Amino acid sequence: RQAIFFVESVATMVDAADMVRAAAP
């Protein structure tokens, strides 16, 4: 259960980083 939460957290971080990268010129 904790591992799933960790994976979701990492996926969210990667998603946010991807959005920032897309927003950057």
CHARMM internal coordinates of N, CA and C (Angstrom, degrees):
IC EDIT
DIST 1 N 1 CA 1.4665
DIST 1 CA 1 C 1.5305
ANGL 1 N 1 CA 1 C 110.13
DIST 1 C 2 N 1.3050
ANGL 1 CA 1 C 2 N 116.50
DIHE 1 N 1 CA 1 C 2 N -44.37
DIST 2 N 2 CA 1.4562
ANGL 1 C 2 N 2 CA 118.66
DIHE 1 CA 1 C 2 N 2 CA 179.89
DIST 2 CA 2 C 1.5310
ANGL 2 N 2 CA 2 C 110.28
DIHE 1 C 2 N 2 CA 2 C -66.71
DIST 2 C 3 N 1.3323
ANGL 2 CA 2 C 3 N 115.48
DIHE 2 N 2 CA 2 C 3 N -36.30
DIST 3 N 3 CA 1.4645
ANGL 2 C 3 N 3 CA 119.20
DIHE 2 CA 2 C 3 N 3 CA -178.93
DIST 3 CA 3 C 1.5291
ANGL 3 N 3 CA 3 C 109.86
DIHE 2 C 3 N 3 CA 3 C -63.29
DIST 3 C 4 N 1.3332
ANGL 3 CA 3 C 4 N 116.65
DIHE 3 N 3 CA 3 C 4 N -40.48
DIST 4 N 4 CA 1.4655
ANGL 3 C 4 N 4 CA 119.74
DIHE 3 CA 3 C 4 N 4 CA 179.99
DIST 4 CA 4 C 1.5296
ANGL 4 N 4 CA 4 C 109.51
DIHE 3 C 4 N 4 CA 4 C -62.53
DIST 4 C 5 N 1.3347
ANGL 4 CA 4 C 5 N 116.47
DIHE 4 N 4 CA 4 C 5 N -41.59
DIST 5 N 5 CA 1.4616
ANGL 4 C 5 N 5 CA 119.89
DIHE 4 CA 4 C 5 N 5 CA 179.20
DIST 5 CA 5 C 1.5238
ANGL 5 N 5 CA 5 C 109.69
DIHE 4 C 5 N 5 CA 5 C -61.97
DIST 5 C 6 N 1.3482
ANGL 5 CA 5 C 6 N 116.15
DIHE 5 N 5 CA 5 C 6 N -40.38
DIST 6 N 6 CA 1.4688
ANGL 5 C 6 N 6 CA 120.40
DIHE 5 CA 5 C 6 N 6 CA -179.92
DIST 6 CA 6 C 1.5266
ANGL 6 N 6 CA 6 C 110.24
DIHE 5 C 6 N 6 CA 6 C -63.45
DIST 6 C 7 N 1.3366
ANGL 6 CA 6 C 7 N 115.56
DIHE 6 N 6 CA 6 C 7 N -43.76
DIST 7 N 7 CA 1.4694
ANGL 6 C 7 N 7 CA 119.53
DIHE 6 CA 6 C 7 N 7 CA -179.78
DIST 7 CA 7 C 1.5231
ANGL 7 N 7 CA 7 C 110.00
DIHE 6 C 7 N 7 CA 7 C -62.77
DIST 7 C 8 N 1.3231
ANGL 7 CA 7 C 8 N 116.40
DIHE 7 N 7 CA 7 C 8 N -41.74
DIST 8 N 8 CA 1.4685
ANGL 7 C 8 N 8 CA 119.41
DIHE 7 CA 7 C 8 N 8 CA 179.75
DIST 8 CA 8 C 1.5224
ANGL 8 N 8 CA 8 C 110.13
DIHE 7 C 8 N 8 CA 8 C -64.02
DIST 8 C 9 N 1.3436
ANGL 8 CA 8 C 9 N 115.98
DIHE 8 N 8 CA 8 C 9 N -38.47
DIST 9 N 9 CA 1.4615
ANGL 8 C 9 N 9 CA 119.87
DIHE 8 CA 8 C 9 N 9 CA -179.94
DIST 9 CA 9 C 1.5233
ANGL 9 N 9 CA 9 C 110.16
DIHE 8 C 9 N 9 CA 9 C -63.38
DIST 9 C 10 N 1.3254
ANGL 9 CA 9 C 10 N 115.81
DIHE 9 N 9 CA 9 C 10 N -44.01
DIST 10 N 10 CA 1.4721
ANGL 9 C 10 N 10 CA 119.76
DIHE 9 CA 9 C 10 N 10 CA 179.86
DIST 10 CA 10 C 1.5260
ANGL 10 N 10 CA 10 C 109.78
DIHE 9 C 10 N 10 CA 10 C -64.23
DIST 10 C 11 N 1.3302
ANGL 10 CA 10 C 11 N 116.49
DIHE 10 N 10 CA 10 C 11 N -41.67
DIST 11 N 11 CA 1.4607
ANGL 10 C 11 N 11 CA 120.03
DIHE 10 CA 10 C 11 N 11 CA -179.57
DIST 11 CA 11 C 1.5261
ANGL 11 N 11 CA 11 C 110.04
DIHE 10 C 11 N 11 CA 11 C -62.05
DIST 11 C 12 N 1.3278
ANGL 11 CA 11 C 12 N 116.90
DIHE 11 N 11 CA 11 C 12 N -38.70
DIST 12 N 12 CA 1.4632
ANGL 11 C 12 N 12 CA 120.41
DIHE 11 CA 11 C 12 N 12 CA 178.89
DIST 12 CA 12 C 1.5260
ANGL 12 N 12 CA 12 C 110.40
DIHE 11 C 12 N 12 CA 12 C -65.99
DIST 12 C 13 N 1.3448
ANGL 12 CA 12 C 13 N 116.42
DIHE 12 N 12 CA 12 C 13 N -40.95
DIST 13 N 13 CA 1.4697
ANGL 12 C 13 N 13 CA 119.76
DIHE 12 CA 12 C 13 N 13 CA 179.47
DIST 13 CA 13 C 1.5242
ANGL 13 N 13 CA 13 C 110.17
DIHE 12 C 13 N 13 CA 13 C -63.70
DIST 13 C 14 N 1.3260
ANGL 13 CA 13 C 14 N 116.12
DIHE 13 N 13 CA 13 C 14 N -43.47
DIST 14 N 14 CA 1.4663
ANGL 13 C 14 N 14 CA 120.06
DIHE 13 CA 13 C 14 N 14 CA 179.84
DIST 14 CA 14 C 1.5259
ANGL 14 N 14 CA 14 C 109.66
DIHE 13 C 14 N 14 CA 14 C -63.58
DIST 14 C 15 N 1.3280
ANGL 14 CA 14 C 15 N 116.86
DIHE 14 N 14 CA 14 C 15 N -40.17
DIST 15 N 15 CA 1.4605
ANGL 14 C 15 N 15 CA 121.19
DIHE 14 CA 14 C 15 N 15 CA -179.82
DIST 15 CA 15 C 1.5305
ANGL 15 N 15 CA 15 C 109.98
DIHE 14 C 15 N 15 CA 15 C -62.85
DIST 15 C 16 N 1.3283
ANGL 15 CA 15 C 16 N 116.60
DIHE 15 N 15 CA 15 C 16 N -43.82
DIST 16 N 16 CA 1.4653
ANGL 15 C 16 N 16 CA 120.66
DIHE 15 CA 15 C 16 N 16 CA -179.81
DIST 16 CA 16 C 1.5258
ANGL 16 N 16 CA 16 C 109.66
DIHE 15 C 16 N 16 CA 16 C -64.89
DIST 16 C 17 N 1.3355
ANGL 16 CA 16 C 17 N 116.75
DIHE 16 N 16 CA 16 C 17 N -42.81
DIST 17 N 17 CA 1.4635
ANGL 16 C 17 N 17 CA 119.87
DIHE 16 CA 16 C 17 N 17 CA 179.93
DIST 17 CA 17 C 1.5296
ANGL 17 N 17 CA 17 C 109.62
DIHE 16 C 17 N 17 CA 17 C -62.79
DIST 17 C 18 N 1.3278
ANGL 17 CA 17 C 18 N 116.41
DIHE 17 N 17 CA 17 C 18 N -37.56
DIST 18 N 18 CA 1.4610
ANGL 17 C 18 N 18 CA 120.44
DIHE 17 CA 17 C 18 N 18 CA 179.90
DIST 18 CA 18 C 1.5292
ANGL 18 N 18 CA 18 C 109.95
DIHE 17 C 18 N 18 CA 18 C -64.70
DIST 18 C 19 N 1.3255
ANGL 18 CA 18 C 19 N 117.40
DIHE 18 N 18 CA 18 C 19 N -40.23
DIST 19 N 19 CA 1.4652
ANGL 18 C 19 N 19 CA 120.68
DIHE 18 CA 18 C 19 N 19 CA 179.67
DIST 19 CA 19 C 1.5235
ANGL 19 N 19 CA 19 C 109.93
DIHE 18 C 19 N 19 CA 19 C -65.23
DIST 19 C 20 N 1.3393
ANGL 19 CA 19 C 20 N 116.31
DIHE 19 N 19 CA 19 C 20 N -42.35
DIST 20 N 20 CA 1.4696
ANGL 19 C 20 N 20 CA 119.76
DIHE 19 CA 19 C 20 N 20 CA 179.71
DIST 20 CA 20 C 1.5208
ANGL 20 N 20 CA 20 C 109.39
DIHE 19 C 20 N 20 CA 20 C -62.75
DIST 20 C 21 N 1.3232
ANGL 20 CA 20 C 21 N 116.09
DIHE 20 N 20 CA 20 C 21 N -42.05
DIST 21 N 21 CA 1.4699
ANGL 20 C 21 N 21 CA 120.02
DIHE 20 CA 20 C 21 N 21 CA -179.58
DIST 21 CA 21 C 1.5293
ANGL 21 N 21 CA 21 C 109.65
DIHE 20 C 21 N 21 CA 21 C -63.99
DIST 21 C 22 N 1.3234
ANGL 21 CA 21 C 22 N 117.44
DIHE 21 N 21 CA 21 C 22 N -37.99
DIST 22 N 22 CA 1.4608
ANGL 21 C 22 N 22 CA 120.76
DIHE 21 CA 21 C 22 N 22 CA -179.31
DIST 22 CA 22 C 1.5308
ANGL 22 N 22 CA 22 C 109.96
DIHE 21 C 22 N 22 CA 22 C -70.10
DIST 22 C 23 N 1.3260
ANGL 22 CA 22 C 23 N 116.35
DIHE 22 N 22 CA 22 C 23 N -33.79
DIST 23 N 23 CA 1.4671
ANGL 22 C 23 N 23 CA 119.74
DIHE 22 CA 22 C 23 N 23 CA -178.60
DIST 23 CA 23 C 1.5273
ANGL 23 N 23 CA 23 C 110.21
DIHE 22 C 23 N 23 CA 23 C -74.65
DIST 23 C 24 N 1.3224
ANGL 23 CA 23 C 24 N 116.77
DIHE 23 N 23 CA 23 C 24 N -29.13
DIST 24 N 24 CA 1.4690
ANGL 23 C 24 N 24 CA 119.59
DIHE 23 CA 23 C 24 N 24 CA -178.96
DIST 24 CA 24 C 1.5324
ANGL 24 N 24 CA 24 C 109.56
DIHE 23 C 24 N 24 CA 24 C -70.58
DIST 24 C 25 N 1.2917
ANGL 24 CA 24 C 25 N 116.66
DIHE 24 N 24 CA 24 C 25 N 146.20
DIST 25 N 25 CA 1.4711
ANGL 24 C 25 N 25 CA 120.77
DIHE 24 CA 24 C 25 N 25 CA -179.11
DIST 25 CA 25 C 1.5319
ANGL 25 N 25 CA 25 C 111.78
DIHE 24 C 25 N 25 CA 25 C -71.28
END
COOR INIT
IC SEED 1 N 1 CA 1 C
IC BUILD
